[in-house]
């Protein structure tokens, strides 16, 4: 039985905690299971996700990690009853059109079995609070077109499509 979102606690990653680091590493690869464009191979995506996760955790372990800087980035962990059930990575980015700083959700994932239980909504609410605390005027994110569950979550949380990115492999 998965507890309701009200029982979910969101807090910053404790980089010294091996279980939390392992959660981030494992969940980074979940995005490879939600449908991705055919021009990427599964092996390429897994390799890129592993590189991104390792670099993120390395930055968080610095004496003055980006999460401690005024803008920077943060990894937030979701837990309930001592169980780690998800994470979100948000960073400051520059908006393509306005050239103003915005919060950008780089990755959000929950442990299998916790989808659709309010964990993603709780993580996004914490992300929004993080961005507001820094005076940021918007949140952005990217999502695979085939990831209908995530797209529905983002729409329920007030995200709207701004542009569609297209690609042609040469």
N, C-alpha and C positions, 0 to 999 in steps of 0.2 A: 504494500500500500504506500503510495506516494503522498507525503503531507501536502496540505494546501500551501499556496504561495505565501500566506501570512506567516507560515512557520519557516520560511526561507530567510536566511541571513546572508547579506551581501557585505563583503569586506575586502580590503586589498590583499593581494597575494603576499604570503609570508615566504620569501625566497629561500629561507633556510629550511623550510619544511619540505622534505623529500616527497611526501605524498601529494602536496600541492603542485610541485614541479612536474611530477609524473602525470597528474591529471591534465595539466596544460599540454604536455607533450602528446598524450594519448588523444585528447579531444581535438587537437589541431588537425589530425588526419580524418576526422569525421566528415569534413567538407568534401572529401573525395567520394563519399557514398551517396551524395544527393543529386547526382546528375550534373555533368559538366560538358562543355563543348567537345566535339569529336576530335578537334585538332590537338588537344592535350592528351597525352597518354596517362594512364593511372600512375605509372612509375614516375613520370615527370611531376605530377601533382603531389604525390607523396614525398618525393625528394624536396620539392620547394616548401611544402608545409613543415617538414622536419627542419630545414634550414631556417625558416622564419621563426619557428618556436625556439630553436636553440639560440638564435640571435636575441630574441626578446628576453629570454631568461638570463642571458649573459648581461644584457643592459640593466636588468632589474637587480643584478647582483653587484653592480658598481657601487663604490662608496657613496656616491651621490646619484642614485638612479633617476632616470627621467621622471618617474612618478613623484619625486620630491621637488622637482622644479616647478615654477609657476604654471607653465603650460604642459609640456611634456606628454607623457603617456602613463597609463595605469592598467594593470591587470586586476580585475575584480573577481573574486571567488564566490560562488553560491554554495551554501551548505545548509543542511537540515539535520538536526539530531546528531551532529558530529560527522555526518556523511558528506563528502564532497560531491556536488551534483552538477556543477557547471562553471563556466567562466566567460568573461568578456574582456577583450583587449580594445581599449580606445586610446587614440592619440590625437594630438592637435595636428591639423592639416590646413592647407590654404585652399579656399574655395576657388574652383576653376574660373568662375565668372566674376565674382566680387573681389577676389584677391584678399579677402578677409579670413582671419583664422576661424576654423570650425572644428568641432569634435568629429572624428572619423572612427567608426566602429570597424576595426580590422578583422576581428573574428569573434564569434559568439557560438558556444556549443554547450549542450547538456549531455549528461550521462544517459545512455540508452535506458528507456523506461521512464524517464522524467520529462519527456516531450509532452507538450500540451497540458502541463500542470501549473503553468504560471511562472516557471523558473526564468524563461526567456524574458517575460514581461518585467519581472523583478530586476533582472540584470540590466535591461534597457532603462528602467526608471533610475537605477543607480548611475548609469552612464549619463543620462540627462542631467542629473544633479551634479555630477562631476563637471560636465561642460558648463552648466550655469554658474557654478562656483568660480569658474575661470573667466566668466564674462563672454563666453562664446555664444553666438547667436543662432547656431544651427548644428544639427548632427547629420552626417552623411554616412553611407555605407554602400558596399557592392554586394550583390547576391546573384548566384547562378540563376539564369532564367528558369531552369527545370526545378529549382528548389521551392516548390509551391508552398510547403509548410512554413518556411522562413518568410517568404514573401507575404503570406497571409498574416503572420505575426507582425511584421513591420507595418503593414497597412493598418492593422488594428491599433498599433501604437502611434499612428499619425504620420508615418513616413509616406511620401508620395513619390512616384517616378518623376525624375527630373530630366533624364536623358537616357537613351539606350546606347550603350557602347557596342560598336561593331568591329569586327576584325577580319582581315583577309591574310592568310598565311602565304608568304612568298617563297 
